[in-house]
Amino acid sequence: MSKHKKLLVKILSGTSDRNIDFEELRNLVIRLGFEERIKGSHHILTKEGIEEILNIQSKSGKAKPYQVQQVRNIIVKYQLKLDDDEK
């Protein structure tokens, strides 16, 4: 199982929202098809067909727990999946 899929499972389980690395979360969201623009410390991620806008920031290298919850809610709501051909 790839590191992105392992992270996706970890996020969907909801058991370690305080322990998700910011860069890993950012890379996962981009891998799910979101486009990123950066304004200061804010990473603003959007995707066509998804009305919510993700705005994530790093706190000591970790993602903020409420932002991990937002990502999880969007993944579940829109049934987002990673490509199967990923290594």
C-alpha positions in Angstrom: 0.0 0.0 0.0 1.4 3.4 -1.0 2.1 6.1 1.6 -0.7 8.2 0.2 -3.2 5.4 0.6 -2.0 4.7 4.1 -2.4 8.4 5.0 -5.9 8.4 3.4 -6.9 5.4 5.6 -5.4 7.2 8.7 -7.4 10.3 7.9 -10.6 8.4 7.2 -10.3 6.5 10.5 -10.3 9.8 12.4 -8.2 8.4 15.2 -5.1 10.6 14.8 -6.2 14.0 13.6 -3.6 15.7 15.8 -0.7 13.6 14.4 -1.0 14.2 10.7 2.1 15.7 9.0 1.2 19.0 7.2 3.3 18.3 4.0 1.8 14.8 3.8 -1.8 16.2 4.1 -1.0 18.9 1.5 0.5 16.4 -0.9 -2.5 14.0 -0.5 -5.0 16.8 -1.2 -3.1 17.8 -4.3 -3.0 14.1 -5.4 -6.8 14.1 -5.1 -6.9 16.7 -7.8 -7.0 20.0 -5.9 -5.2 23.0 -7.2 -3.1 25.0 -4.7 -2.3 28.7 -4.4 -0.3 30.1 -1.5 -0.9 33.3 0.3 1.5 33.8 3.2 1.2 30.7 5.4 -2.2 29.8 3.9 -2.4 27.0 1.4 -5.7 27.5 -0.4 -6.9 24.4 -2.3 -9.8 24.2 -4.7 -11.1 21.7 -7.1 -13.7 22.0 -9.9 -17.0 20.5 -8.9 -16.3 20.9 -5.1 -17.9 24.0 -3.6 -15.8 24.0 -0.4 -12.4 25.7 -0.4 -9.7 24.1 1.8 -7.5 26.6 3.7 -4.7 24.8 5.5 -1.7 26.0 7.5 1.1 24.2 9.3 1.5 24.4 13.0 5.0 23.1 14.0 5.0 20.8 11.0 1.7 19.2 11.7 -1.7 19.9 10.2 -4.3 21.5 12.5 -6.8 18.8 13.7 -9.9 20.8 12.6 -8.4 21.1 9.1 -7.8 17.3 8.9 -11.5 17.0 9.8 -12.5 19.3 7.0 -10.4 17.3 4.5 -12.0 14.0 5.8 -15.5 15.5 5.4 -14.8 16.5 1.8 -13.3 13.2 0.9 -16.4 11.4 2.3 -18.9 13.8 0.9 -17.6 13.7 -2.6 -16.3 10.1 -2.4 -12.8 11.2 -3.6 -10.3 8.4 -4.4 -6.7 8.1 -5.3 -5.6 6.7 -8.7 -5.2 2.9 -8.5 -2.0 3.0 -10.6 -0.1 4.9 -7.9 3.2 3.5 -6.6 
